[in-house]
Amino acid sequence: MQDYQRRFVDFLWECGAFRIGTFTLKSGRVSPTFVNLGLVEDGQGLLRLGDAFAGKLLEVLGPDGFDSVFGPAYKGVPLAVATAISLSTRGVRKPYLFDRKERKTHGEEASAKAAAASILVGHRPADGERIVMVDDVLTDGATKREALDLLRSLVPGARFPALLVAVAREEVGPDGRDALERFTADTGVPVHPAVTMTEALSHLRDAGRLSGADRERCSAYLRQYGTPAARDWR
């Protein structure tokens, strides 16, 4: 793990966004872990999120591997802003943008010649631009697919070198496939989590924050539902 990932896991734990207990997930599975970024609600929290996203982005793409940062409305909006701010503190200046849920119908942006401006807020991407997408989680990927379709319709030749999410649960669905791998196979866009579940659990274990019983419950859950790479976690 990188230092930015350790800081991120510590932050999630300390603010209660990463919890150990007994939780029924949307999938119906009963999990010993739960991640809720909705509990991040202030400026300090956004700084910590931005640090994690910027760190992962620079790790996987480098400062010259992308042109702009896009956050789909609504949860992705503060993440895109926080990531751009954190990148700037590292000497990497990149613009951000996000979409409107409803097209703007007045002002300069509403003209027929400004379709992108009537929907997108912030940076106006150029043809062929390399746009990184950031969001909190990826479940079925429907929101991200809609955003990709929108950007491709508005930005000729747009390229998408990465989708960044906060935490990958490293679970397979009923079809035996991981949601992140399925999204990449379907869209061609690589998905990179700021931290994976096993990385987070390993750090919490090494920091003495997981009891023996909790470690065993997490391990048993991953053996049953985890991706092949996660099933051997102890």
JODA-V584021 format. One record per residue. RES is the residue in one letter. PSI is psi as a letter, one per 30 degrees, with the letter a starting at -180 (* if undefined). OMEGA is omega in whole degrees, -180 to 180 (* if undefined). Layout:
res: (RES,RES)
psi: (PSI,PSI)
omega: (OMEGA,OMEGA)
//
This chain:
res: (M,Q,D,Y,Q,R,R,F,V,D,F,L,W,E,C,G,A,F,R,I,G,T,F,T,L,K,S,G,R,V,S,P,T,F,V,N,L,G,L,V,E,D,G,Q,G,L,L,R,L,G,D,A,F,A,G,K,L,L,E,V,L,G,P,D,G,F,D,S,V,F,G,P,A,Y,K,G,V,P,L,A,V,A,T,A,I,S,L,S,T,R,G,V,R,K,P,Y,L,F,D,R,K,E,R,K,T,H,G,E,E,A,S,A,K,A,A,A,A,S,I,L,V,G,H,R,P,A,D,G,E,R,I,V,M,V,D,D,V,L,T,D,G,A,T,K,R,E,A,L,D,L,L,R,S,L,V,P,G,A,R,F,P,A,L,L,V,A,V,A,R,E,E,V,G,P,D,G,R,D,A,L,E,R,F,T,A,D,T,G,V,P,V,H,P,A,V,T,M,T,E,A,L,S,H,L,R,D,A,G,R,L,S,G,A,D,R,E,R,C,S,A,Y,L,R,Q,Y,G,T,P,A,A,R,D,W,R)
psi: (k,l,e,e,e,e,e,e,e,e,e,e,e,e,g,g,f,j,l,k,b,j,k,j,l,e,f,f,k,j,k,f,l,k,k,j,f,f,f,j,g,l,e,e,e,e,e,e,e,e,e,e,e,e,e,e,e,e,e,f,f,l,f,g,g,l,e,l,k,k,j,k,k,e,f,f,e,f,e,e,e,e,e,e,e,e,e,e,f,g,g,j,j,k,l,l,l,l,l,k,f,k,k,k,g,l,a,e,f,f,l,f,g,h,e,e,f,f,e,k,k,b,k,j,k,l,k,g,k,j,k,k,k,k,l,e,l,j,d,f,g,e,e,e,e,e,e,e,e,e,e,e,f,f,j,k,g,k,l,j,f,k,k,k,l,e,k,k,f,h,l,l,a,f,g,g,k,k,e,e,e,e,e,e,e,e,f,g,j,k,k,j,k,e,k,l,e,e,e,e,e,e,e,e,e,f,g,g,f,k,l,e,e,e,e,e,e,e,e,e,e,e,e,e,f,l,l,e,f,f,f,g,k,*)
omega: (176,-179,-179,179,177,178,-178,179,177,180,-180,180,-175,-180,178,179,173,-174,174,-179,176,-172,174,-178,177,179,-176,178,177,-171,174,-179,177,180,-178,180,175,179,176,-169,-180,-176,179,178,178,176,-180,176,179,178,-179,-179,179,179,179,-179,179,179,-173,-176,-174,-175,-177,-175,-180,-176,-175,-177,-178,175,179,179,6,-173,-179,-176,180,178,178,179,-179,180,179,178,-179,176,-178,178,176,180,-179,-176,180,179,176,175,174,-176,171,173,178,-180,177,-174,178,179,-176,-175,-175,-178,-178,-178,-176,-177,-179,-178,-180,-178,-177,179,-179,-177,175,-174,178,176,178,-176,178,-172,174,177,177,177,-173,-177,173,177,176,176,-175,-179,-180,178,178,179,178,179,180,-177,179,179,-176,-174,-179,177,-179,178,-175,-177,-179,163,178,173,-174,-175,172,-179,178,177,174,177,179,180,179,-178,175,-177,-179,179,180,-180,180,179,-177,-172,-175,-178,178,178,-180,175,173,176,176,179,-178,175,179,-179,179,179,179,177,-178,179,179,-177,178,175,178,180,179,178,-179,178,178,179,-180,180,-180,176,-178,-172,-173,172,179,-179,-175,-171,-178,-178,176,*)
//
